[in-house]
Amino acid sequence: MLGSDTASRETAFGALRAWPGGLQLGGGVNLDNARVYLDAGASHVIVTSFVFRDGQLEEDRLKALVKLVGKQRLVLDLSCRQRDGQYWVVTDRWQRFSSLNLSEANLAQLAASCDEFLVHGVDVEGMQLGIDDQLVELLGKWSPIPVTYAGGARTLDDLER
């Protein structure tokens, strides 16, 4: 995750120079800086907050970002929490439920604008409670593009199954 302080930015740019095309970069990505990160060597930029505002998907912002960098260089962070038996995309450091629920139709629609999804299982992230199997199963069943899942792993066994 890219911080906004100078040291974080310098470290990120150093990593991108060390492995051009081998790293994705996220954290505060927007229309003003996305191209800079790609030109510095990022394979993709990861975006959440820029395309979600006040809990709503801002489709115009997403379209503008796709136009700027191309869908093949964009990863959408759709980190999810469960509420009322459904998974919802959460934003603002995972504190705000958006109006976008996880569904096959929503994933198909969003896949037209990106190369990959990044999904943190927020309910288990950082707690070593085990992988959110239900979320992973839904992602595997519904996503038409690659998904990187993060959250809850306790042991290597969690990753190998």
GUTORKE-750235 format. One record per atom (N, C-alpha, C, O): z, x, y; residue in three letters. Coordinates in Angstrom, 1 decimal, decimal comma. Example, Ala and Ser with C-alpha at 12.3 -4.5 7.8 and 13.67 -1.06 7.14 Angstrom:
pz; px; py; r
7,8; 13,2; -5,7; ALA
7,8; 12,3; -4,5; ALA
7,8; 13,2; -3,3; ALA
8,5; 14,2; -3,3; ALA
7,1; 12,8; -2,2; SER
7,1; 13,7; -1,1; SER
7,9; 12,9; 0,0; SER
8,0; 13,4; 1,1; SER
***
This chain:
pz; px; py; r
0,0; 0,8; -1,2; MET
0,0; 0,0; 0,0; MET
0,0; 0,9; 1,2; MET
0,8; 1,8; 1,3; MET
-0,9; 0,6; 2,1; LEU
-1,0; 1,4; 3,4; LEU
0,0; 0,8; 4,4; LEU
-0,1; -0,3; 4,7; LEU
0,9; 1,7; 4,9; GLY
1,7; 1,3; 6,0; GLY
1,0; 1,5; 7,3; GLY
0,0; 2,1; 7,4; GLY
1,6; 1,1; 8,4; SER
1,0; 1,2; 9,7; SER
1,4; 2,4; 10,4; SER
0,8; 2,7; 11,5; SER
2,4; 3,2; 9,9; ASP
2,8; 4,4; 10,6; ASP
1,8; 5,5; 10,4; ASP
1,0; 5,5; 9,4; ASP
1,9; 6,5; 11,2; THR
1,0; 7,6; 11,2; THR
1,0; 8,4; 9,9; THR
0,0; 8,8; 9,3; THR
2,2; 8,6; 9,4; ALA
2,4; 9,4; 8,1; ALA
1,7; 8,7; 6,9; ALA
1,1; 9,3; 6,1; ALA
1,9; 7,4; 6,9; SER
1,3; 6,6; 5,8; SER
-0,3; 6,7; 5,9; SER
-0,9; 6,8; 4,9; SER
-0,8; 6,5; 7,1; ARG
-2,2; 6,6; 7,3; ARG
-2,8; 8,0; 6,9; ARG
-3,8; 8,1; 6,3; ARG
-2,1; 9,0; 7,4; GLU
-2,6; 10,4; 7,0; GLU
-2,5; 10,6; 5,5; GLU
-3,4; 11,2; 5,0; GLU
-1,5; 10,1; 4,9; THR
-1,4; 10,3; 3,4; THR
-2,5; 9,5; 2,7; THR
-3,1; 10,0; 1,8; THR
-2,8; 8,3; 3,2; ALA
-3,8; 7,5; 2,6; ALA
-5,2; 8,2; 2,8; ALA
-6,0; 8,2; 1,8; ALA
-5,5; 8,6; 4,0; PHE
-6,8; 9,3; 4,2; PHE
-6,9; 10,6; 3,4; PHE
-8,0; 10,9; 2,9; PHE
-5,8; 11,3; 3,2; GLY
-5,8; 12,5; 2,4; GLY
-6,1; 12,2; 1,0; GLY
-6,9; 12,9; 0,3; GLY
-5,6; 11,1; 0,5; ALA
-5,8; 10,7; -0,9; ALA
-7,3; 10,2; -1,1; ALA
-7,9; 10,6; -2,1; ALA
-7,8; 9,5; -0,1; LEU
-9,2; 9,1; -0,2; LEU
-10,2; 10,3; -0,1; LEU
-11,2; 10,3; -0,8; LEU
-9,8; 11,3; 0,7; ARG
-10,7; 12,5; 0,7; ARG
-10,6; 13,3; -0,6; ARG
-11,6; 13,9; -1,1; ARG
-9,4; 13,3; -1,3; ALA
-9,2; 14,0; -2,5; ALA
-9,9; 13,3; -3,7; ALA
-10,3; 14,0; -4,6; ALA
-10,1; 12,0; -3,6; TRP
-10,8; 11,3; -4,7; TRP
-11,7; 10,3; -4,2; TRP
-11,5; 9,1; -4,3; TRP
-12,8; 10,7; -3,6; PRO
-13,8; 9,7; -3,0; PRO
-14,3; 8,7; -4,0; PRO
-14,8; 9,1; -5,1; PRO
-14,2; 7,5; -3,7; GLY
-14,7; 6,5; -4,6; GLY
-13,8; 6,1; -5,7; GLY
-14,1; 5,3; -6,6; GLY
-12,6; 6,8; -5,8; GLY
-11,7; 6,6; -6,9; GLY
-10,5; 5,7; -6,6; GLY
-9,8; 5,4; -7,5; GLY
-10,3; 5,3; -5,4; LEU
-9,1; 4,6; -5,0; LEU
-9,5; 3,3; -4,2; LEU
-10,5; 3,3; -3,4; LEU
-8,7; 2,3; -4,4; GLN
-8,8; 1,1; -3,5; GLN
-7,7; 1,2; -2,5; GLN
-6,6; 1,8; -2,8; GLN
-7,9; 0,6; -1,3; LEU
-6,9; 0,7; -0,3; LEU
-6,6; -0,7; 0,3; LEU
-7,5; -1,5; 0,6; LEU
-5,4; -1,0; 0,4; GLY
-4,9; -2,2; 1,0; GLY
-3,8; -2,1; 1,9; GLY
-3,1; -1,0; 1,9; GLY
-3,5; -3,1; 2,7; GLY
-2,4; -3,1; 3,7; GLY
-3,0; -3,2; 5,1; GLY
-3,3; -2,1; 5,6; GLY
-3,0; -4,3; 5,6; GLY
-3,4; -4,5; 7,0; GLY
-4,9; -4,4; 7,2; GLY
-5,4; -4,2; 8,3; GLY
-5,7; -4,6; 6,1; VAL
-7,1; -4,5; 6,2; VAL
-7,7; -5,7; 7,0; VAL
-7,3; -6,8; 6,8; VAL
-8,6; -5,4; 8,0; ASN
-9,2; -6,4; 8,8; ASN
-10,6; -6,0; 9,2; ASN
-11,1; -4,9; 8,7; ASN
-11,3; -6,7; 10,0; LEU
-12,6; -6,4; 10,5; LEU
-12,7; -5,1; 11,3; LEU
-13,7; -4,5; 11,3; LEU
-11,6; -4,7; 11,9; ASP
-11,6; -3,5; 12,7; ASP
-11,5; -2,2; 11,9; ASP
-11,9; -1,2; 12,3; ASP
-10,9; -2,3; 10,7; ASN
-10,6; -1,1; 10,0; ASN
-11,2; -1,0; 8,6; ASN
-11,2; 0,1; 8,0; ASN
-11,7; -2,1; 8,0; ALA
-12,2; -2,1; 6,6; ALA
-13,3; -1,1; 6,4; ALA
-13,3; -0,3; 5,5; ALA
-14,3; -1,0; 7,3; ARG
-15,4; -0,1; 7,2; ARG
-14,9; 1,3; 7,3; ARG
-15,4; 2,2; 6,6; ARG
-13,9; 1,6; 8,1; VAL
-13,3; 2,9; 8,3; VAL
-12,8; 3,4; 7,0; VAL
-13,0; 4,6; 6,6; VAL
-12,0; 2,6; 6,3; TYR
-11,4; 3,0; 5,0; TYR
-12,5; 3,2; 3,9; TYR
-12,4; 4,2; 3,1; TYR
-13,5; 2,4; 3,9; LEU
-14,6; 2,6; 2,9; LEU
-15,4; 3,9; 3,3; LEU
-15,7; 4,7; 2,4; LEU
-15,6; 4,1; 4,5; ASP
-16,3; 5,4; 4,9; ASP
-15,5; 6,6; 4,6; ASP
-16,0; 7,7; 4,4; ASP
-14,2; 6,4; 4,6; ALA
-13,3; 7,6; 4,3; ALA
-13,2; 7,8; 2,8; ALA
-12,6; 8,8; 2,4; ALA
-13,8; 7,0; 2,0; GLY
-13,8; 7,2; 0,6; GLY
-13,2; 6,1; -0,3; GLY
-13,3; 6,3; -1,6; GLY
-12,7; 5,1; 0,2; ALA
-12,1; 4,0; -0,6; ALA
-13,3; 3,3; -1,4; ALA
-14,4; 3,1; -0,8; ALA
-13,1; 3,0; -2,6; SER
-14,1; 2,3; -3,4; SER
-14,2; 0,8; -3,0; SER
-15,2; 0,2; -3,0; SER
-13,0; 0,3; -2,7; HIS
-12,8; -1,1; -2,3; HIS
-11,7; -1,2; -1,2; HIS
-10,9; -0,3; -1,1; HIS
-11,7; -2,3; -0,5; VAL
-10,6; -2,6; 0,4; VAL
-9,9; -3,9; -0,2; VAL
-10,6; -4,7; -0,7; VAL
-8,6; -3,9; -0,2; ILE
-7,8; -5,0; -0,7; ILE
-7,3; -5,8; 0,5; ILE
-6,8; -5,3; 1,4; ILE
-7,5; -7,1; 0,4; VAL
-7,2; -8,0; 1,6; VAL
-6,4; -9,2; 1,1; VAL
-6,8; -9,9; 0,1; VAL
-5,4; -9,6; 1,9; THR
-4,7; -10,8; 1,8; THR
-4,5; -11,5; 3,1; THR
-5,1; -12,5; 3,4; THR
-3,6; -10,9; 3,9; SER
-3,2; -11,5; 5,2; SER
-4,3; -11,8; 6,1; SER
-4,3; -12,9; 6,8; SER
-5,3; -11,0; 6,2; PHE
-6,4; -11,3; 7,1; PHE
-7,2; -12,6; 6,8; PHE
-7,6; -13,2; 7,7; PHE
-7,3; -12,9; 5,5; VAL
-8,0; -14,1; 5,1; VAL
-7,1; -15,3; 4,9; VAL
-7,6; -16,4; 4,7; VAL
-5,8; -15,1; 5,0; PHE
-4,9; -16,3; 4,9; PHE
-4,0; -16,2; 6,2; PHE
-3,4; -15,2; 6,5; PHE
-4,1; -17,4; 6,9; ARG
-3,3; -17,4; 8,2; ARG
-2,6; -18,8; 8,2; ARG
-3,2; -19,8; 7,9; ARG
-1,3; -18,7; 8,4; ASP
-0,5; -19,9; 8,5; ASP
-0,6; -20,7; 7,2; ASP
-0,6; -22,0; 7,2; ASP
-0,7; -20,0; 6,1; GLY
-0,8; -20,6; 4,8; GLY
-2,1; -21,2; 4,4; GLY
-2,2; -21,9; 3,4; GLY
-3,1; -21,0; 5,2; GLN
-4,4; -21,5; 4,9; GLN
-5,5; -20,4; 4,7; GLN
-5,4; -19,4; 5,3; GLN
-6,4; -20,6; 3,7; LEU
-7,5; -19,7; 3,6; LEU
-8,4; -19,9; 4,7; LEU
-8,9; -21,0; 5,0; LEU
-8,7; -18,8; 5,4; GLU
-9,6; -18,8; 6,6; GLU
-11,0; -18,3; 6,1; GLU
-11,3; -17,1; 6,1; GLU
-11,8; -19,3; 5,7; GLU
-13,1; -19,0; 5,1; GLU
-14,0; -18,2; 6,0; GLU
-14,8; -17,4; 5,6; GLU
-13,9; -18,5; 7,3; ASP
-14,8; -17,8; 8,2; ASP
-14,4; -16,3; 8,3; ASP
-15,3; -15,5; 8,4; ASP
-13,1; -16,0; 8,2; ARG
-12,7; -14,6; 8,2; ARG
-13,2; -13,9; 6,9; ARG
-13,6; -12,8; 7,0; ARG
-13,0; -14,6; 5,8; LEU
-13,5; -14,1; 4,5; LEU
-15,0; -13,8; 4,6; LEU
-15,5; -12,7; 4,2; LEU
-15,8; -14,7; 5,1; LYS
-17,2; -14,6; 5,2; LYS
-17,6; -13,4; 6,1; LYS
-18,5; -12,6; 5,7; LYS
-16,8; -13,2; 7,2; ALA
-17,1; -12,1; 8,1; ALA
-16,8; -10,8; 7,4; ALA
-17,5; -9,8; 7,6; ALA
-15,7; -10,7; 6,6; LEU
-15,4; -9,5; 5,9; LEU
-16,4; -9,2; 4,9; LEU
-16,8; -8,0; 4,7; LEU
-16,9; -10,2; 4,2; VAL
-17,9; -10,0; 3,1; VAL
-19,2; -9,5; 3,8; VAL
-19,9; -8,6; 3,3; VAL
-19,5; -10,0; 4,9; LYS
-20,7; -9,6; 5,7; LYS
-20,6; -8,1; 6,1; LYS
-21,6; -7,4; 6,1; LYS
-19,4; -7,7; 6,5; LEU
-19,2; -6,4; 7,0; LEU
-19,2; -5,4; 5,8; LEU
-19,9; -4,3; 6,0; LEU
-18,5; -5,6; 4,7; VAL
-18,3; -4,6; 3,7; VAL
-19,1; -4,9; 2,4; VAL
-19,3; -4,0; 1,6; VAL
-19,5; -6,1; 2,2; GLY
-20,2; -6,5; 1,0; GLY
-19,2; -7,0; -0,1; GLY
-18,1; -6,4; -0,2; GLY
-19,5; -8,0; -0,8; LYS
-18,6; -8,5; -1,8; LYS
-18,2; -7,4; -2,9; LYS
-17,2; -7,5; -3,5; LYS
-19,2; -6,5; -3,1; GLN
-19,0; -5,5; -4,2; GLN
-17,9; -4,5; -3,8; GLN
-17,5; -3,6; -4,6; GLN
-17,4; -4,5; -2,5; ARG
-16,4; -3,5; -2,0; ARG
-15,1; -4,2; -1,7; ARG
-14,2; -3,6; -1,0; ARG
-15,0; -5,5; -2,1; LEU
-13,8; -6,3; -1,6; LEU
-13,0; -6,8; -2,8; LEU
-13,5; -7,3; -3,8; LEU
-11,7; -6,6; -2,7; VAL
-10,7; -7,1; -3,7; VAL
-9,8; -8,1; -2,9; VAL
-9,3; -7,8; -1,9; VAL
-9,7; -9,3; -3,5; LEU
-8,8; -10,3; -2,9; LEU
-7,5; -10,3; -3,6; LEU
-7,4; -10,4; -4,8; LEU
-6,4; -10,1; -2,9; ASP
-5,1; -10,2; -3,4; ASP
-4,7; -11,6; -3,4; ASP
-4,5; -12,3; -2,4; ASP
-4,5; -12,2; -4,6; LEU
-4,2; -13,6; -4,8; LEU
-2,8; -13,6; -5,5; LEU
-2,7; -14,4; -6,5; LEU
-1,9; -12,9; -5,0; SER
-0,5; -12,8; -5,7; SER
0,0; -14,2; -5,7; SER
0,0; -15,0; -4,7; SER
0,7; -14,6; -6,8; CYS
1,1; -15,9; -7,1; CYS
2,5; -16,1; -7,5; CYS
3,2; -15,2; -8,0; CYS
3,0; -17,2; -7,1; ARG
4,4; -17,7; -7,5; ARG
4,2; -19,1; -8,0; ARG
3,3; -19,9; -7,7; ARG
5,2; -19,5; -8,9; GLN
5,1; -20,8; -9,5; GLN
6,0; -21,7; -8,7; GLN
7,1; -21,4; -8,2; GLN
5,4; -23,0; -8,5; ARG
6,2; -24,0; -7,8; ARG
5,7; -25,3; -8,4; ARG
4,5; -25,6; -8,5; ARG
6,6; -26,2; -8,8; ASP
6,3; -27,5; -9,4; ASP
5,3; -27,4; -10,5; ASP
4,4; -28,2; -10,6; ASP
5,4; -26,4; -11,4; GLY
4,6; -26,3; -12,6; GLY
3,2; -25,7; -12,3; GLY
2,4; -25,6; -13,2; GLY
2,9; -25,3; -11,1; GLN
1,6; -24,7; -10,8; GLN
1,8; -23,3; -10,1; GLN
2,9; -23,1; -9,5; GLN
0,8; -22,5; -10,2; TYR
0,8; -21,2; -9,5; TYR
0,1; -21,4; -8,1; TYR
-0,9; -22,0; -8,1; TYR
0,7; -20,8; -7,1; TRP
0,2; -20,9; -5,8; TRP
0,0; -19,5; -5,2; TRP
0,9; -18,6; -5,5; TRP
-1,0; -19,2; -4,4; VAL
-1,2; -18,0; -3,8; VAL
-0,1; -17,9; -2,7; VAL
0,1; -18,8; -1,9; VAL
0,6; -16,7; -2,6; VAL
1,6; -16,5; -1,6; VAL
1,2; -15,4; -0,7; VAL
0,6; -14,4; -1,1; VAL
1,6; -15,5; 0,6; THR
1,2; -14,5; 1,6; THR
2,5; -14,1; 2,4; THR
3,6; -14,5; 2,0; THR
2,3; -13,3; 3,4; ASP
3,4; -12,9; 4,3; ASP
4,5; -12,3; 3,5; ASP
5,6; -12,8; 3,5; ASP
4,2; -11,2; 2,8; ARG
5,2; -10,5; 2,0; ARG
5,8; -11,4; 0,9; ARG
6,9; -11,3; 0,5; ARG
4,9; -12,3; 0,4; TRP
5,2; -13,2; -0,7; TRP
6,2; -14,3; -0,4; TRP
6,8; -14,9; -1,3; TRP
6,4; -14,5; 0,9; GLN
7,4; -15,5; 1,3; GLN
6,8; -16,8; 1,6; GLN
7,5; -17,8; 1,6; GLN
5,5; -16,9; 1,9; ARG
4,9; -18,2; 2,3; ARG
3,9; -18,6; 1,2; ARG
3,0; -17,9; 0,8; ARG
4,2; -19,9; 0,8; PHE
3,2; -20,5; -0,1; PHE
2,0; -20,9; 0,7; PHE
2,2; -21,6; 1,7; PHE
0,8; -20,6; 0,2; SER
-0,4; -21,0; 0,9; SER
-0,7; -22,4; 0,3; SER
0,0; -22,9; -0,6; SER
-1,8; -23,0; 0,8; SER
-2,3; -24,2; 0,4; SER
-3,2; -24,1; -0,8; SER
-3,8; -25,1; -1,3; SER
-3,4; -22,8; -1,3; LEU
-4,4; -22,6; -2,4; LEU
-3,6; -22,4; -3,7; LEU
-2,9; -21,4; -3,9; LEU
-3,9; -23,3; -4,6; ASN
-3,3; -23,2; -5,9; ASN
-4,3; -22,4; -6,8; ASN
-5,5; -22,4; -6,6; ASN
-3,7; -21,9; -7,9; LEU
-4,5; -21,1; -8,9; LEU
-5,2; -22,2; -9,8; LEU
-4,5; -22,9; -10,5; LEU
-6,5; -22,2; -9,8; SER
-7,3; -23,1; -10,6; SER
-8,6; -22,4; -11,0; SER
-9,0; -21,5; -10,3; SER
-9,2; -22,9; -12,0; GLU
-10,5; -22,4; -12,4; GLU
-11,5; -22,5; -11,3; GLU
-12,3; -21,6; -11,0; GLU
-11,5; -23,7; -10,6; ALA
-12,5; -24,0; -9,6; ALA
-12,3; -23,0; -8,4; ALA
-13,2; -22,5; -7,8; ALA
-11,0; -22,8; -8,0; ASN
-10,7; -22,0; -6,9; ASN
-11,1; -20,5; -7,1; ASN
-11,6; -19,8; -6,3; ASN
-10,8; -20,0; -8,4; LEU
-11,1; -18,7; -8,7; LEU
-12,7; -18,5; -8,7; LEU
-13,2; -17,5; -8,3; LEU
-13,4; -19,5; -9,2; ALA
-14,8; -19,4; -9,2; ALA
-15,4; -19,3; -7,8; ALA
-16,3; -18,6; -7,5; ALA
-14,8; -20,2; -6,9; GLN
-15,3; -20,2; -5,5; GLN
-15,0; -18,8; -4,9; GLN
-15,9; -18,3; -4,2; GLN
-13,8; -18,3; -5,0; LEU
-13,5; -17,0; -4,4; LEU
-14,2; -15,9; -5,0; LEU
-14,5; -14,9; -4,3; LEU
-14,5; -15,9; -6,3; ALA
-15,2; -14,8; -6,9; ALA
-16,6; -14,6; -6,3; ALA
-17,2; -13,5; -6,4; ALA
-17,2; -15,6; -5,7; ALA
-18,4; -15,4; -5,0; ALA
-18,3; -14,5; -3,8; ALA
-19,3; -14,1; -3,2; ALA
-17,1; -14,2; -3,4; SER
-16,9; -13,4; -2,2; SER
-16,2; -12,0; -2,4; SER
-16,0; -11,3; -1,5; SER
-16,0; -11,7; -3,7; CYS
-15,3; -10,4; -4,0; CYS
-15,7; -9,9; -5,3; CYS
-16,3; -10,5; -6,1; CYS
-15,3; -8,6; -5,5; ASP
-15,6; -7,9; -6,8; ASP
-14,5; -8,0; -7,8; ASP
-14,8; -7,9; -9,0; ASP
-13,3; -8,3; -7,3; GLU
-12,2; -8,2; -8,2; GLU
-11,0; -9,0; -7,5; GLU
-11,0; -9,1; -6,3; GLU
-10,1; -9,5; -8,4; PHE
-8,8; -10,1; -7,9; PHE
-7,7; -9,1; -8,2; PHE
-7,7; -8,5; -9,2; PHE
-6,7; -9,0; -7,3; LEU
-5,4; -8,4; -7,6; LEU
-4,4; -9,5; -7,5; LEU
-4,3; -10,2; -6,5; LEU
-3,7; -9,6; -8,6; VAL
-2,7; -10,7; -8,7; VAL
-1,3; -10,1; -9,1; VAL
-1,2; -9,6; -10,2; VAL
-0,4; -10,2; -8,2; HIS
1,0; -9,8; -8,6; HIS
1,7; -11,1; -9,1; HIS
1,6; -12,2; -8,5; HIS
2,4; -11,0; -10,3; GLY
3,2; -12,1; -10,7; GLY
4,5; -12,0; -9,9; GLY
5,5; -11,4; -10,4; GLY
4,5; -12,6; -8,8; VAL
5,6; -12,5; -7,8; VAL
7,0; -12,9; -8,4; VAL
8,0; -12,3; -8,1; VAL
7,0; -13,9; -9,3; ASP
8,2; -14,3; -9,9; ASP
8,9; -13,3; -10,7; ASP
10,1; -13,3; -11,0; ASP
8,2; -12,3; -11,2; VAL
8,7; -11,2; -12,1; VAL
8,6; -9,8; -11,5; VAL
9,1; -8,9; -12,0; VAL
7,8; -9,7; -10,4; GLU
7,5; -8,4; -9,8; GLU
8,8; -7,7; -9,4; GLU
9,7; -8,2; -8,7; GLU
8,9; -6,4; -9,9; GLY
10,0; -5,5; -9,6; GLY
11,3; -5,9; -10,3; GLY
12,3; -5,2; -10,0; GLY
11,3; -6,8; -11,2; MET
12,6; -7,2; -11,9; MET
12,6; -6,8; -13,3; MET
13,7; -7,0; -14,0; MET
11,6; -6,2; -13,8; GLN
11,5; -5,8; -15,2; GLN
11,9; -7,0; -16,2; GLN
12,7; -6,8; -17,1; GLN
11,4; -8,2; -15,9; LEU
11,7; -9,3; -16,7; LEU
10,6; -9,6; -17,7; LEU
10,7; -10,6; -18,5; LEU
9,6; -8,7; -17,8; GLY
8,5; -9,0; -18,7; GLY
7,3; -9,5; -17,9; GLY
7,5; -10,1; -16,8; GLY
6,2; -9,4; -18,5; ILE
5,0; -9,9; -17,8; ILE
5,0; -11,4; -17,8; ILE
5,5; -12,0; -18,8; ILE
4,5; -12,0; -16,8; ASP
4,3; -13,5; -16,7; ASP
3,2; -13,9; -17,6; ASP
2,0; -14,0; -17,1; ASP
3,5; -14,1; -18,9; ASP
2,4; -14,4; -19,9; ASP
1,6; -15,6; -19,5; ASP
0,4; -15,6; -19,7; ASP
2,2; -16,6; -19,0; GLN
1,5; -17,8; -18,6; GLN
0,4; -17,6; -17,5; GLN
-0,7; -18,0; -17,6; GLN
0,8; -16,8; -16,5; LEU
-0,1; -16,4; -15,5; LEU
-1,2; -15,6; -16,0; LEU
-2,4; -15,8; -15,6; LEU
-0,9; -14,6; -16,8; VAL
-1,9; -13,7; -17,3; VAL
-2,9; -14,5; -18,2; VAL
-4,1; -14,3; -18,1; VAL
-2,4; -15,4; -19,0; GLU
-3,3; -16,3; -19,8; GLU
-4,3; -17,1; -19,0; GLU
-5,4; -17,2; -19,3; GLU
-3,7; -17,7; -17,9; LEU
-4,6; -18,5; -17,0; LEU
-5,7; -17,6; -16,4; LEU
-6,8; -18,0; -16,3; LEU
-5,3; -16,4; -15,9; LEU
-6,2; -15,5; -15,3; LEU
-7,3; -15,1; -16,2; LEU
-8,5; -15,1; -15,9; LEU
-6,9; -14,8; -17,5; GLY
-7,9; -14,4; -18,5; GLY
-8,8; -15,6; -18,8; GLY
-10,0; -15,4; -19,1; GLY
-8,3; -16,8; -18,8; LYS
-9,1; -18,0; -19,2; LYS
-10,1; -18,4; -18,0; LYS
-11,2; -18,8; -18,2; LYS
-9,6; -18,3; -16,8; TRP
-10,3; -18,9; -15,7; TRP
-11,1; -17,9; -14,8; TRP
-12,1; -18,3; -14,2; TRP
-10,7; -16,6; -14,7; SER
-11,4; -15,8; -13,8; SER
-12,8; -15,3; -14,3; SER
-12,9; -14,8; -15,4; SER
-13,8; -15,5; -13,5; PRO
-15,1; -15,0; -13,9; PRO
-15,4; -13,5; -13,5; PRO
-16,4; -13,0; -13,8; PRO
-14,4; -12,9; -12,8; ILE
-14,5; -11,5; -12,5; ILE
-13,3; -10,7; -12,9; ILE
-12,3; -11,4; -13,3; ILE
-13,3; -9,4; -12,9; PRO
-12,1; -8,6; -13,3; PRO
-10,9; -9,0; -12,4; PRO
-11,0; -9,3; -11,3; PRO
-9,8; -8,9; -13,1; VAL
-8,5; -9,1; -12,5; VAL
-7,5; -8,0; -12,8; VAL
-7,5; -7,6; -13,9; VAL
-6,9; -7,4; -11,8; THR
-5,8; -6,5; -12,0; THR
-4,5; -7,3; -11,8; THR
-4,3; -7,8; -10,8; THR
-3,7; -7,3; -12,9; TYR
-2,4; -8,0; -12,8; TYR
-1,3; -7,0; -12,7; TYR
-1,4; -5,9; -13,3; TYR
-0,3; -7,3; -11,9; ALA
0,9; -6,4; -11,7; ALA
2,1; -7,3; -11,7; ALA
2,1; -8,4; -11,2; ALA
3,2; -6,8; -12,3; GLY
4,4; -7,5; -12,2; GLY
5,2; -7,6; -13,5; GLY
4,6; -8,1; -14,5; GLY
6,4; -7,2; -13,5; GLY
7,3; -7,6; -14,6; GLY
7,4; -6,6; -15,8; GLY
8,3; -6,8; -16,7; GLY
6,5; -5,7; -15,9; ALA
6,5; -4,8; -17,1; ALA
7,9; -4,1; -17,2; ALA
8,4; -3,6; -16,3; ALA
8,4; -4,1; -18,5; ARG
9,6; -3,4; -18,8; ARG
9,4; -2,2; -19,6; ARG
10,0; -1,1; -19,3; ARG
8,5; -2,2; -20,5; THR
8,2; -1,1; -21,4; THR
6,7; -0,9; -21,6; THR
5,9; -1,8; -21,2; THR
6,3; 0,2; -22,2; LEU
4,9; 0,4; -22,6; LEU
4,4; -0,7; -23,5; LEU
3,2; -1,0; -23,5; LEU
5,3; -1,2; -24,3; ASP
4,9; -2,3; -25,2; ASP
4,3; -3,5; -24,4; ASP
3,4; -4,2; -24,9; ASP
4,9; -3,8; -23,2; ASP
4,4; -4,9; -22,4; ASP
2,9; -4,6; -22,0; ASP
2,1; -5,6; -21,9; ASP
2,6; -3,4; -21,8; LEU
1,2; -3,0; -21,4; LEU
0,2; -2,9; -22,5; LEU
-1,0; -3,1; -22,3; LEU
0,7; -2,7; -23,7; GLU
-0,2; -2,5; -24,9; GLU
-0,5; -3,7; -25,6; GLU
-1,4; -3,7; -26,5; GLU
0,2; -4,8; -25,3; ARG
-0,1; -6,0; -26,1; ARG
-1,2; -6,8; -25,5; ARG
-1,6; -7,9; -26,0; ARG
***
